[in-house]
Structures are given as C-alpha cells and as structure tokens.
Amino acid sequence: MTIQIIRPADRTAWLAARQQDVTASVAAAVLGAHPYTTPYSLWAEKTGRLPPDDEETEAMERGNLMEPVVVVMIRKRFPEWEVTYENDRAYFRDPARRIGATPDAFVDRPDRAGTGNCQIKSASEDAFKEFWLDADTGEVVPPTWIAIQAICEAQLTGCAWACVALVVITWRGTFQLHIIDIPIHLRLWNRLITKVDEFWTMVASGEEPSPDWQRDGEVVMDVYRDSMPEKRDLTASTELDALVHQFDRARVEAAGAKAVVDQLRPHIIHALGNAEIGLTANWEVSARTTFRSGSQSRVLRVKPRRDLDASF
C-alpha cells in the first residue's frame, strides 16, 4: 500500500484533496453504518451531483477549536506520553484505493509498542450519555463510525494502534477526558477497503446506490432540482403508479386537515381571548403574540395537561 501525504496550504486545498477519496470520517457509510452519511448521499457528493458540504457547522467548529485544548489535557494528565500534534491538516491517502484520512494527533506511550493514532472528539454531556456510554456496564464505547474512522486513520498512517480522546463538556462547563483504545480489526479493515473499491467501481460504471427513503429524501430532491423540457414514459412501473396514487391521496387529506385547522384556530383563540395560556379539562392551550417582518400573529399550540392543579 503506497501512501501519498498531502500538506495543503489552506482549508480550500484540503477540501479539494479530500474530494477525490472516501475519507475516514464518512468511511462507515459504505458499510451502511454512518449516522449522517448514506451510500446515496456519498455517491451524490463524489459524482458531483451535489456540491461538497464545505460549510463548517457549529459542531465542527467546536471540534476544531477543542483539538488543541484536548492535546493540552492529554499532556497534562499523562506527562509520560509523547503527543505529536501539528494541526496542519496533513492528508494521508491511498491513491490506488482512493481512501484517505486527516489524523488529529499521534501518541507514543510507554505501555504500548509503536506509535498510535489519536482521534480527538468532543461531546456534550447529553450526547455522551446517549451515544457513548453503555447504560448496562457504564463503559465508554465509541460509536461504530468513529471506531471505523480511527482504524482507517491508523492503517493509512502506519500506526501500530489507535485510540480516541474524547472530551465531554458537562452542564457545569467542566471538561472530562476519556481515552478509549480502539482495537484494529483487520477483518473490518479488509471489508471496508473492499466496500470502498465496490463504491468506486459503481461510480465508474454510471450506476447509483438505492436511496434510503427514510434518510435520503432531501438529497434526492437536491440531486434532481433542475427540470428539463422532456416527457418520460413511466407506464411500465405499477409500483410507481401506486406511489403516485398514495401521494395524491395524502396530498388531498393534508389539504383537508389544513382547512380544518384553519377553521378551528379562530374558535380556540376567541375562547382564549387576550390570555396567553388557557386550560380545558384535558388540554393546555397557549397563543403568544409573535412579531416577524413588521407583522404580528398569535401562534397556537396545544398539549395534554400534565398538572391539573396548575395555576395561571
């Protein structure tokens, strides 16, 4: 395996280098194990049907800003460890397999042979409890896609082992550091590179993966956002004909439901008068005035009563 190391001059060059590969952060998508990226959305991006999502989200910004903080914490908690952190977006790629990674840091530990790859993550306390903490054992277990990312980075950088350094931002504003060793499962790695190869073979053939209709709806609408002046014969598909019938029925029902809502809203507001909150025998009703674009309106919300002794 020949590895090419790219040291981009800036973020734009780094994004361009990543575009040609399946990167470690989304590699789990080819296994159907990524929470945010599906095989279809990955195909749409890598084939240019969708522009790459270059915008830095708030979560990504937090992660980037936290990286040097986590490195300082590791060095402070484990002074016997040697941490290499250059923060230069060095990009490691296998040109033949078209898979790449941007490692965060490298660690040499007296209790481990060789250099290890260290993937740095941050999470809120709620996210930590929901996605990282095993409720039965109390152990910290990284999500599968993050473990795959760490393994991918270790393999591409030639590291002997891998770990994840997770900092949990508690509701008090304090930091909790967790170091989780990630076993490098070669069977998983071999399966991953096989799936990546199948992905690029599919791309070259002009085929596409089937959309996950529970997750890919917006992606499909974006891929086919531009219409062309042509007519397509779809009469051979009885399944599509049934879907169109289902869509039409749902559209009519939705329009009818909206008409009922529009008719009932003023009845409820009339009974509420100018009060913001009202209680019926079973419901709590609120209609606060909101101001937007120079106009005002009352947004009606209802929910079942939980406290029948609530006072105004």
Secondary structure, DSSP 8 states (H G I E B T S, - for coil): ---EEE--SSHHHHHHHHHTSEEGGGGGGGGT--SS--HHHHHHHHTTSS-------HHHHHHHHHHHHHHHHHHHH-TTSEEE---S--EEEETTTTEEE---EEEE-TTSSSEEEEEEEEEEHHHIIIIIB-TTT--B---HHHHHHHHHHHHHHT-SEEEEEEEEE-TTS-EEEEEEEE---HHHHHHHHHHHHHHHHHHHHT------TTT-HHHHHHHT-S--S-----TT-HHHHHHHHHHHHHHHHHHHHHHHHHHHHHHHHHHHTT-SEEE-SSEEEEEEEEEETTEEEEEEEEEE-S-TT---
